[in-house]
C-alpha cells in the first residue's frame, strides 16, 4: 500500500482497517491492477477504472455514520439488498454503490462483483 493510499484516510483513519483487506484481496486476485489516488476516491483499474472506494462525504438518511463506499461498474443492474444505489451512468454501464462497515462484508459476494467488474472493464 502506498503512502498516498494511507494519507487518503487522514480524516477517517478508522476506515483504513476496512480498506487494507479489500485492497489486499483485489491485489491478490488482480496483481497487475493499477491504483490511483485522487482527492475524493481511490480507483482500481486495468485498462479502465473497474472499482473505486470513497469516504462518506455527506450524511445520508438510513446510511451508517462511518463506512467505506465501494463502487463498481457492470453492464447491467445487479440486484442485492447490499447495493444501496445503482445508476445507469451510460447506456449499458451501471455503477453500483455498496457501503462497507465491517471487514466481514468484504466477502465472497462483494469480491465476485468486483471480479466481474474487472473483467467487464478489461473487455471494453
Number of C-alpha atoms within 10 A of each C-alpha: 10 9 7 12 18 14 13 19 16 11 9 14 12 13 18 17 13 19 22 15 13 20 15 13 14 18 16 11 14 15 10 11 17 14 19 14 17 12 7 13 16 20 19 24 19 17 13 16 19 24 25 21 23 20 19 17 8 7 10 9 7 6 11 13 11 16 19 22 19 22 22 24 28 23 16 15 16 14 11 10 8 14 15 13 16 19 13 15 10 9 8 12 15 19 22 24 20 21 22 21 16 12 13 9 16 16 11 10 12 17 16 11 17 23 18 17 21 26 13 16 20 14 10 7
